[in-house]
Amino acid sequence: MELERLLRAQGFGSRAECRALVRAGRVCVGGTLCDDPLAQFEAEGLGFSVDGGEWTYRKLVYLALNKPPGHECSRHPVHHPSVYSLLPEPLVRRGVQTVGRLDQDTTGLLLLTDDGSFIHRCTSPRRSVPKTYRVTTRHAVDDRQVAVLLNGVQLHDNPQPVAAAACLRVEQRCLQLTVTQGRYHLVKRMIAAAGNRVEALHRLSIGGLGLPESLSRGEWMYVDSPEEALISSGAGTLGCSTGVPDVLEGQS
């Protein structure tokens, strides 16, 4: 693949902009300066740098972000900063999208990718991908509320009761709740229907993808083999590519 086309595919601008980057001596491939925008390279897995920032070519990218509060899952936020502001510009320019959404005040695991098929598979109601949350409630949680959530609560926009796939009381005012649907404000409305109120909501996992404790709020990482991890049983550990340099991983 021509170097200028390779850079364009990775989000560094139009072909003209990428050509200008190369001719200005701002691009190195394999540690060697390359000023020929038409130089040919085997793209997959190729290491290169732009202005000293190290990158690895990826045909498609899969990211995990530990979403902080006060950020909207939108490219055109209204009241709060966008989650896309937490990513390096090339990742945004290549077109990554959030896999579903989290409310601005909800924290935790958020997946992003430029693989449209993966987004569809993750969000399709037919897949019923489980999502597990840590729910902090206003009032103490009793056995009745846990039972109601497991048996199903009635929501105004659903003729059938909606039940949690799993519900565990962790502390007096804290639940670990798993749902398999993706409705608007679903967890908050389920808790309200059970007679309580959500004070804080944090997503722990999606399918078998668990949020690593080492990933601080606002930080992101590449995910290896997301499809395999997503369908695995239980919340496993996200696979972070060992080829991601510190200068990029977790940059906000």
Backbone bond lengths (Angstrom), bond angles and torsions (degrees), N, CA, C in turn:
res aa  C-N    CA-C-N  psi(-1)  N-CA   C-N-CA  omega(-1)  CA-C   N-CA-C  phi
1 M - - - 1.455 - - 1.522 109.32 -
2 E 1.344 116.75 138.79 1.463 120.55 176.29 1.527 110.24 -63.45
3 L 1.313 116.54 143.00 1.458 121.32 -175.73 1.522 111.75 -58.94
4 E 1.323 118.17 -41.51 1.465 119.50 -178.57 1.533 111.08 -65.96
5 R 1.325 117.61 -35.59 1.453 121.02 177.05 1.529 110.48 -70.59
6 L 1.306 116.55 -38.04 1.463 122.04 178.60 1.532 109.82 -60.78
7 L 1.323 116.26 -46.37 1.463 120.41 -179.50 1.523 111.32 -65.07
8 R 1.326 115.66 -39.35 1.466 119.68 178.92 1.526 110.16 -61.86
9 A 1.324 117.03 -42.15 1.462 120.97 -179.69 1.517 111.86 -64.27
10 Q 1.332 117.06 -23.57 1.459 121.21 -178.56 1.527 113.52 -95.70
11 G 1.339 116.18 6.32 1.459 119.75 172.39 1.510 116.10 93.42
12 F 1.329 117.97 21.06 1.459 119.99 -177.94 1.526 113.22 -95.71
13 G 1.318 116.66 15.87 1.448 119.81 174.39 1.516 112.87 117.35
14 S 1.332 115.17 -171.04 1.453 121.39 177.45 1.526 109.28 -69.92
15 R 1.330 116.87 170.07 1.465 119.38 178.07 1.517 110.65 -60.91
16 A 1.334 116.13 -37.42 1.472 119.51 179.10 1.526 110.50 -65.19
17 E 1.335 116.18 -42.06 1.464 119.52 179.55 1.523 111.04 -66.00
18 C 1.330 116.26 -40.21 1.466 120.00 179.41 1.524 111.17 -68.67
19 R 1.316 116.30 -37.41 1.466 120.08 176.49 1.521 110.47 -60.70
20 A 1.345 115.24 -40.79 1.466 119.76 179.48 1.528 111.02 -66.41
21 L 1.345 117.28 -38.07 1.470 120.89 177.29 1.525 110.68 -58.55
22 V 1.317 115.75 -46.34 1.466 120.51 -177.17 1.521 110.52 -66.11
23 R 1.322 116.70 -47.67 1.468 120.48 -177.34 1.524 112.60 -66.40
24 A 1.332 115.80 -22.26 1.472 119.52 177.94 1.524 111.82 -83.15
25 G 1.329 117.85 0.48 1.460 120.66 178.71 1.509 114.23 75.42
26 R 1.336 116.59 28.34 1.466 120.72 -176.41 1.530 112.60 -101.33
27 V 1.331 117.30 3.63 1.463 121.22 -175.90 1.523 110.62 -123.61
28 C 1.320 115.54 131.83 1.467 121.62 173.81 1.526 108.11 -120.69
29 V 1.311 116.22 143.84 1.457 121.92 176.84 1.519 108.25 -122.87
30 G 1.331 115.90 122.43 1.456 119.61 -177.62 1.512 112.51 60.46
31 G 1.329 116.68 30.97 1.458 121.02 179.06 1.517 114.59 83.75
32 T 1.319 118.43 1.21 1.465 122.44 -178.10 1.520 109.99 -116.36
33 L 1.336 116.44 131.47 1.451 121.28 178.17 1.521 110.53 -60.05
34 C 1.324 116.41 133.83 1.463 121.41 177.38 1.521 108.13 -128.46
35 D 1.333 116.95 118.41 1.463 120.37 -179.88 1.521 112.84 -110.47
36 D 1.339 116.08 15.93 1.464 121.06 178.05 1.521 109.07 -107.94
37 P 1.346 118.48 105.49 1.466 120.55 -176.90 1.530 113.65 -66.03
38 L 1.337 117.82 -15.85 1.455 121.23 -179.45 1.526 112.70 -99.32
39 A 1.342 116.87 4.74 1.468 120.53 177.62 1.525 109.61 -60.25
40 Q 1.331 116.39 139.03 1.458 122.24 -175.24 1.535 111.36 -96.34
41 F 1.346 115.80 137.12 1.462 121.36 179.02 1.527 109.33 -141.56
42 E 1.338 115.08 150.95 1.464 120.43 167.90 1.522 106.40 -74.45
43 A 1.316 116.54 117.44 1.462 120.05 -167.26 1.530 114.26 -74.06
44 E 1.323 117.53 -50.98 1.467 120.17 -169.46 1.523 112.24 -58.44
45 G 1.326 115.61 122.84 1.458 121.81 178.57 1.512 114.60 79.25
46 L 1.326 117.49 4.49 1.463 120.63 -177.63 1.526 110.60 -68.98
47 G 1.322 117.15 131.20 1.446 121.43 175.50 1.511 110.82 -92.14
48 F 1.320 117.13 133.53 1.456 121.47 179.21 1.530 108.93 -150.12
49 S 1.303 115.98 166.14 1.462 120.03 178.52 1.524 109.66 -134.30
50 V 1.308 115.24 147.97 1.462 123.12 175.98 1.518 106.99 -128.69
51 D 1.316 116.11 118.36 1.469 121.46 -177.35 1.524 112.00 53.99
52 G 1.328 116.07 34.08 1.458 121.37 176.55 1.511 114.77 88.72
53 G 1.331 117.60 -11.01 1.466 120.78 177.92 1.514 110.38 -84.59
54 E 1.331 116.73 125.76 1.464 121.51 -174.91 1.530 111.28 -85.41
55 W 1.341 114.65 137.12 1.453 121.59 179.44 1.525 110.13 -137.21
56 T 1.319 116.18 159.78 1.464 123.13 171.55 1.520 107.69 -125.50
57 Y 1.332 116.62 131.51 1.456 119.93 -179.36 1.525 110.18 -63.67
58 R 1.331 115.60 131.55 1.457 122.89 175.13 1.515 108.42 -135.22
59 K 1.327 116.26 125.02 1.456 120.11 177.97 1.513 110.34 -60.78
60 L 1.329 117.07 -42.34 1.455 123.75 175.33 1.528 107.96 -131.97
61 V 1.310 117.00 147.74 1.460 120.24 178.93 1.520 110.24 -118.95
62 Y 1.324 114.85 144.66 1.452 123.04 175.96 1.523 106.76 -128.98
63 L 1.317 116.24 123.48 1.459 121.36 -174.08 1.526 110.65 -123.34
64 A 1.317 115.12 148.13 1.463 121.85 170.21 1.519 107.33 -117.77
65 L 1.308 116.09 128.21 1.461 122.59 179.24 1.516 108.73 -118.83
66 N 1.318 116.32 133.97 1.460 120.76 171.16 1.523 106.44 -87.48
67 K 1.321 115.12 93.41 1.465 120.15 -172.75 1.527 112.02 -66.97
68 P 1.325 116.41 127.09 1.464 119.51 174.48 1.526 110.24 -84.96
69 P 1.319 118.07 166.56 1.468 119.47 176.93 1.527 109.80 -70.92
70 G 1.327 115.03 162.11 1.459 119.53 175.49 1.506 114.60 76.54
71 H 1.337 117.53 26.67 1.464 121.43 177.03 1.528 109.23 -132.23
72 E 1.330 115.63 138.52 1.457 121.40 179.72 1.524 110.43 -97.85
73 C 1.331 116.29 143.86 1.468 122.00 177.30 1.517 109.28 -86.44
74 S 1.313 116.36 61.44 1.457 122.00 -177.20 1.519 109.35 -146.84
75 R 1.339 115.26 146.62 1.463 119.71 173.57 1.529 111.14 -77.37
76 H 1.316 116.17 -16.06 1.465 120.76 179.57 1.528 108.62 -127.56
77 P 1.329 117.45 70.49 1.470 121.00 -176.42 1.522 111.15 -65.54
78 V 1.333 114.39 153.69 1.460 120.28 -177.75 1.525 111.93 -104.38
79 H 1.331 116.42 -48.47 1.463 119.62 -173.05 1.526 113.98 -114.97
80 H 1.338 117.91 -15.99 1.459 121.00 -174.43 1.528 109.23 -138.95
81 P 1.333 117.79 164.64 1.466 119.67 176.73 1.527 111.19 -62.09
82 S 1.312 115.73 156.26 1.461 121.51 178.97 1.527 110.27 -84.19
83 V 1.335 116.39 148.51 1.464 120.08 174.50 1.529 110.44 -63.02
84 Y 1.335 116.65 -24.45 1.466 119.89 -179.78 1.528 111.58 -68.06
85 S 1.326 116.95 -20.32 1.457 119.85 177.50 1.525 111.92 -70.12
86 L 1.332 117.22 -11.67 1.460 122.45 179.73 1.533 111.95 -87.79
87 L 1.330 117.00 -5.88 1.464 121.91 -176.89 1.520 111.03 -107.04
88 P 1.332 117.49 153.88 1.463 120.17 172.53 1.517 110.86 -61.38
89 E 1.311 117.23 146.58 1.453 122.05 -175.02 1.528 114.02 -56.10
90 P 1.343 120.18 -41.02 1.474 118.48 179.72 1.527 113.52 -59.06
91 L 1.331 117.97 -35.53 1.466 119.67 178.02 1.523 111.14 -67.11
92 V 1.322 116.31 -36.56 1.460 120.44 178.43 1.527 109.84 -69.69
93 R 1.330 116.16 -43.09 1.462 120.13 -176.24 1.529 112.40 -69.06
94 R 1.320 117.88 -25.17 1.463 118.58 178.49 1.522 111.96 -80.88
95 G 1.338 116.91 -6.07 1.454 119.96 168.56 1.507 117.01 99.19
96 V 1.335 119.19 28.37 1.464 118.66 176.64 1.525 109.74 -64.99
97 Q 1.333 115.01 146.07 1.461 122.21 179.26 1.528 108.82 -127.68
98 T 1.323 115.82 153.10 1.455 119.17 176.04 1.528 109.75 -72.72
99 V 1.315 116.31 143.63 1.463 121.93 175.87 1.525 106.36 -89.89
100 G 1.320 116.36 93.76 1.449 120.16 -170.14 1.525 109.90 76.61
101 R 1.306 116.35 -169.22 1.464 120.28 -177.11 1.524 110.68 -139.63
102 L 1.321 114.32 157.67 1.459 122.20 169.68 1.523 107.29 -122.63
103 D 1.329 116.84 143.43 1.462 120.27 176.38 1.524 109.75 -59.66
104 Q 1.325 116.18 160.42 1.463 119.84 -177.33 1.525 112.54 -60.62
105 D 1.336 117.38 -29.98 1.465 120.04 -178.32 1.525 112.70 -94.56
106 T 1.334 117.99 -1.47 1.461 121.38 178.34 1.523 109.77 -90.92
107 T 1.322 116.05 138.20 1.461 121.13 -176.95 1.531 110.09 -113.22
108 G 1.341 115.00 174.17 1.457 119.66 172.07 1.508 114.41 108.06
109 L 1.326 115.06 -157.30 1.458 122.61 -169.38 1.524 113.02 -66.40
110 L 1.330 114.53 122.95 1.460 122.27 174.74 1.518 107.42 -132.04
111 L 1.317 117.07 125.45 1.460 121.73 178.08 1.516 109.89 -95.63
112 L 1.341 115.64 144.57 1.461 121.87 175.71 1.520 108.43 -136.31
113 T 1.318 117.18 146.19 1.449 121.00 -179.66 1.522 109.97 -161.08
114 D 1.334 116.42 162.84 1.460 121.18 170.52 1.527 109.96 -106.76
115 D 1.319 117.13 16.91 1.457 123.95 177.52 1.531 108.22 -97.55
116 G 1.338 116.61 97.49 1.451 120.77 -176.69 1.515 113.48 -61.83
117 S 1.330 117.01 -35.28 1.467 120.36 179.43 1.517 110.79 -65.36
118 F 1.327 116.83 -38.56 1.462 120.71 178.85 1.532 110.23 -64.84
119 I 1.327 116.53 -41.68 1.463 120.26 178.40 1.517 110.21 -59.95
120 H 1.331 116.16 -44.13 1.466 120.02 -179.72 1.530 111.10 -62.77
121 R 1.329 115.93 -43.14 1.463 119.17 -178.63 1.533 111.15 -65.01
122 C 1.308 116.18 -37.20 1.469 119.74 -177.87 1.522 112.30 -72.60
123 T 1.322 116.56 -33.96 1.460 119.96 -172.64 1.522 113.59 -100.75
124 S 1.335 117.39 -6.45 1.462 119.92 -179.68 1.524 110.52 -64.83
125 P 1.348 117.82 130.94 1.466 120.30 177.82 1.529 112.86 -58.38
126 R 1.327 116.26 -26.54 1.461 119.31 -179.19 1.524 112.35 -67.49
127 R 1.320 116.55 -28.19 1.460 119.58 -178.90 1.523 112.37 -77.10
128 S 1.338 117.49 -28.29 1.478 122.51 -179.75 1.527 111.22 49.04
129 V 1.329 116.47 50.06 1.462 120.70 -179.91 1.529 109.44 -67.30
130 P 1.332 118.96 122.33 1.472 120.65 -178.42 1.529 111.78 -71.95
131 K 1.308 114.98 142.33 1.464 122.43 176.71 1.529 107.40 -128.64
132 T 1.318 115.45 126.93 1.463 120.48 -175.78 1.521 110.29 -109.74
133 Y 1.317 115.77 134.46 1.461 123.24 -176.59 1.524 110.94 -125.07
134 R 1.327 115.07 149.80 1.461 120.82 165.26 1.523 106.27 -97.80
135 V 1.329 115.75 119.96 1.457 121.88 -174.03 1.524 109.59 -112.05
136 T 1.316 116.00 119.10 1.462 120.57 173.61 1.522 107.60 -97.26
137 T 1.323 116.68 125.54 1.460 121.27 -174.62 1.528 111.76 -106.59
138 R 1.322 114.71 159.36 1.468 119.58 178.89 1.523 111.33 -70.88
139 H 1.324 115.84 -41.44 1.459 120.82 -177.00 1.527 110.18 -111.72
140 A 1.304 115.86 161.31 1.460 120.69 177.72 1.527 110.01 -61.03
141 V 1.310 115.42 142.48 1.466 121.67 -179.73 1.524 109.11 -93.27
142 D 1.337 116.33 128.00 1.460 119.30 178.73 1.527 110.23 -107.62
143 D 1.333 115.50 173.69 1.467 120.38 -177.80 1.529 112.04 -61.14
144 R 1.317 116.24 -33.01 1.465 119.50 -179.26 1.521 110.74 -63.72
145 Q 1.308 116.87 -43.16 1.458 120.11 -179.25 1.529 111.43 -65.09
146 V 1.316 116.63 -39.88 1.470 119.68 177.13 1.526 109.73 -61.89
147 A 1.327 116.11 -44.29 1.467 120.62 -179.46 1.525 110.94 -63.59
148 V 1.337 116.57 -40.79 1.469 120.46 179.55 1.521 110.51 -62.34
149 L 1.317 117.05 -43.21 1.465 120.79 -179.32 1.531 111.34 -65.26
150 L 1.315 116.78 -36.83 1.467 120.43 179.82 1.528 111.77 -74.58
151 N 1.330 116.73 -33.85 1.462 120.65 -178.63 1.527 112.42 -82.56
152 G 1.336 116.48 -23.91 1.458 120.68 178.12 1.513 112.81 117.76
153 V 1.326 115.50 134.85 1.460 122.14 176.87 1.527 108.61 -112.01
154 Q 1.313 115.53 153.04 1.460 120.76 -179.46 1.524 109.48 -92.81
155 L 1.338 115.93 122.72 1.459 121.97 176.69 1.521 108.33 -109.40
156 H 1.325 116.04 148.29 1.468 119.47 -171.76 1.523 113.14 -65.45
157 D 1.352 118.17 -23.70 1.462 119.93 -176.46 1.525 112.42 -101.47
158 N 1.345 117.08 12.92 1.456 120.21 -179.94 1.523 109.14 -137.40
159 P 1.331 117.32 121.12 1.466 119.10 -178.38 1.522 113.81 -67.37
160 Q 1.335 116.08 -23.78 1.458 120.58 -179.66 1.530 110.05 -103.17
161 P 1.325 118.08 145.33 1.468 120.39 175.99 1.537 110.91 -58.46
162 V 1.309 115.87 145.13 1.458 122.06 179.32 1.526 108.22 -107.18
163 A 1.327 116.31 120.49 1.463 120.92 -176.43 1.520 111.15 -109.85
164 A 1.314 115.63 147.44 1.462 120.95 173.28 1.523 108.83 -73.56
165 A 1.316 116.45 143.11 1.467 120.34 175.84 1.521 110.64 -72.48
166 A 1.325 116.38 -28.20 1.471 122.31 176.83 1.519 107.66 -157.87
167 C 1.318 115.81 148.61 1.459 120.36 179.01 1.525 108.60 -151.85
168 L 1.306 116.06 120.64 1.463 121.60 -177.63 1.516 109.33 -130.49
169 R 1.326 116.54 127.22 1.458 120.22 175.64 1.526 108.03 -80.19
170 V 1.331 115.30 116.69 1.462 121.34 -176.94 1.520 110.87 -91.19
171 E 1.322 115.76 -43.37 1.457 122.55 177.03 1.519 107.73 -139.22
172 Q 1.305 116.72 -179.17 1.464 120.01 -176.01 1.525 111.81 -58.30
173 R 1.337 116.28 -38.34 1.466 120.39 -179.80 1.532 111.26 -121.56
174 C 1.301 116.56 36.11 1.465 119.89 -177.66 1.530 110.53 -144.03
175 L 1.334 115.34 129.26 1.460 122.27 177.60 1.525 109.91 -119.08
176 Q 1.320 115.81 153.60 1.457 121.61 165.18 1.529 105.50 -111.38
177 L 1.329 115.38 113.10 1.453 121.21 -169.62 1.530 110.03 -121.57
178 T 1.335 116.17 134.40 1.464 121.71 178.13 1.516 109.85 -117.72
179 V 1.338 115.64 129.63 1.462 121.47 177.24 1.523 108.88 -125.82
180 T 1.307 116.37 158.56 1.470 120.69 -178.94 1.517 112.17 -119.94
181 Q 1.328 116.99 5.80 1.462 121.01 176.97 1.519 109.39 -111.58
182 G 1.324 115.93 166.60 1.458 120.05 -176.88 1.509 113.11 -125.31
183 R 1.302 117.07 41.17 1.466 120.83 -177.30 1.525 111.99 -76.19
184 Y 1.326 114.52 161.17 1.456 122.58 -178.75 1.529 110.71 -61.27
185 H 1.338 116.19 124.57 1.469 121.98 177.71 1.525 112.08 52.34
186 L 1.334 116.57 34.34 1.467 120.20 -170.50 1.529 112.46 -57.65
187 V 1.337 117.68 -53.22 1.465 119.93 -175.73 1.531 110.75 -62.42
188 K 1.310 116.95 -43.04 1.464 120.43 -179.04 1.530 110.54 -61.99
189 R 1.321 116.38 -40.36 1.464 119.35 -179.08 1.521 111.81 -72.98
190 M 1.333 116.84 -34.35 1.467 119.40 177.26 1.521 110.67 -65.43
191 I 1.317 116.64 -43.64 1.467 120.58 179.20 1.529 109.91 -63.51
192 A 1.335 116.74 -41.05 1.465 120.32 178.58 1.524 110.76 -63.24
193 A 1.334 116.03 -41.15 1.464 120.25 -179.61 1.523 111.68 -66.61
194 A 1.341 116.44 -24.45 1.463 120.78 178.44 1.521 112.20 -85.81
195 G 1.356 116.56 -1.91 1.457 120.19 176.12 1.502 115.31 96.75
196 N 1.343 117.19 23.86 1.452 120.68 179.24 1.528 108.30 -136.52
197 R 1.319 116.56 -169.13 1.472 120.41 -179.87 1.520 109.93 -146.80
198 V 1.328 115.77 140.12 1.466 121.13 179.49 1.522 109.94 -80.73
199 E 1.314 115.84 126.81 1.464 121.88 174.52 1.521 111.64 -99.64
200 A 1.333 116.86 -31.91 1.464 121.43 177.68 1.519 108.44 -152.84
201 L 1.351 115.14 144.39 1.460 120.37 -176.85 1.527 108.95 -135.87
202 H 1.329 115.38 127.64 1.467 121.22 -175.54 1.528 108.71 -134.77
203 R 1.350 117.44 122.46 1.461 119.68 -179.43 1.526 109.88 -85.05
204 L 1.336 114.41 125.67 1.459 121.58 -177.31 1.517 112.86 -93.23
205 S 1.339 117.26 -34.18 1.458 119.10 -174.99 1.515 111.09 -159.86
206 I 1.332 113.95 158.59 1.457 122.99 171.87 1.517 105.73 -128.85
207 G 1.332 117.45 115.96 1.455 119.65 -174.17 1.518 109.62 57.13
208 G 1.312 116.49 -126.53 1.454 121.01 178.55 1.511 113.70 -93.60
209 L 1.335 117.32 5.71 1.465 121.21 179.52 1.518 109.30 -91.05
210 G 1.315 116.47 112.91 1.452 121.48 179.81 1.516 111.25 -104.66
211 L 1.313 116.98 145.41 1.457 121.95 179.43 1.529 109.87 -74.63
212 P 1.346 118.20 119.63 1.471 119.87 -179.75 1.529 111.61 -66.23
213 E 1.313 116.38 140.52 1.460 120.27 178.55 1.525 111.21 -64.97
214 S 1.331 116.33 -24.26 1.471 120.56 -177.77 1.524 112.83 -76.71
215 L 1.338 117.71 -12.19 1.463 120.92 -178.28 1.523 108.75 -89.90
216 S 1.320 115.65 107.27 1.460 120.81 -176.69 1.526 110.99 -73.38
217 R 1.309 116.12 162.39 1.463 120.57 178.46 1.525 110.08 -58.78
218 G 1.317 115.51 134.60 1.454 121.11 180.00 1.506 113.75 88.06
219 E 1.342 117.90 -8.00 1.459 120.98 179.56 1.521 110.80 -95.29
220 W 1.333 115.22 158.49 1.454 121.03 -178.73 1.520 109.12 -135.73
221 M 1.330 115.31 167.02 1.454 121.23 177.96 1.525 108.77 -154.12
222 Y 1.330 116.65 156.84 1.454 120.79 171.88 1.525 108.88 -75.10
223 V 1.323 116.22 149.41 1.463 122.46 178.51 1.523 108.52 -113.76
224 D 1.327 116.31 127.04 1.457 121.96 175.78 1.521 109.95 -91.11
225 S 1.322 117.23 141.11 1.475 123.68 176.23 1.525 111.88 46.18
226 P 1.334 118.10 57.20 1.472 119.75 -175.86 1.525 113.54 -63.72
227 E 1.327 117.13 -34.94 1.463 119.71 -178.06 1.524 110.73 -63.30
228 E 1.326 117.00 -44.30 1.457 121.05 -179.63 1.519 110.88 -64.33
229 A 1.339 115.91 -44.18 1.462 119.60 -178.25 1.523 111.47 -68.12
230 L 1.331 116.01 -34.81 1.459 119.91 -176.15 1.516 111.90 -64.24
231 I 1.328 116.77 -38.82 1.461 119.65 -175.42 1.520 112.80 -93.33
232 S 1.348 117.88 -2.22 1.458 119.75 179.36 1.513 109.46 -69.72
233 S 1.317 115.92 154.60 1.458 120.27 -179.06 1.512 110.05 -78.47
234 G 1.312 115.05 135.03 1.453 119.47 179.34 1.506 111.12 81.67
235 A 1.331 116.56 163.67 1.456 121.80 179.84 1.515 109.09 -87.57
236 G 1.300 115.40 105.48 1.462 119.95 -179.54 1.508 111.42 -89.82
237 T 1.301 115.46 -164.91 1.452 121.10 -179.53 1.506 109.86 -99.13
238 L 1.309 116.10 135.47 1.452 119.97 176.83 1.516 109.71 -64.74
239 G 1.334 115.74 137.07 1.458 120.25 177.59 1.510 110.46 -88.32
240 C 1.301 117.44 111.52 1.454 121.49 179.44 1.520 109.24 -94.84
241 S 1.316 116.37 130.57 1.454 120.24 179.49 1.512 110.74 -61.80
242 T 1.329 116.39 125.69 1.453 119.92 -179.26 1.516 111.84 -72.67
243 G 1.334 116.74 -9.54 1.452 119.69 -179.99 1.503 113.66 -87.20
244 V 1.347 119.20 2.01 1.436 121.49 -179.21 1.515 110.59 -83.85
245 P 1.322 119.51 115.76 1.461 120.87 -179.18 1.525 112.21 -67.78
246 D 1.318 115.66 155.08 1.446 120.69 -179.34 1.519 112.02 -60.69
247 V 1.325 117.40 -27.74 1.460 120.25 -177.25 1.513 111.22 -65.12
248 L 1.358 117.42 -21.89 1.456 120.34 -179.59 1.512 113.02 -108.14
249 E 1.314 117.15 -42.09 1.464 119.75 -173.88 1.513 110.67 -62.17
250 G 1.337 114.98 124.53 1.455 119.76 177.52 1.500 113.57 78.36
251 Q 1.330 118.54 5.65 1.459 120.13 -179.61 1.507 109.97 -68.78
252 S 1.293 117.77 137.06 1.449 121.37 178.35 1.518 111.54 -124.67
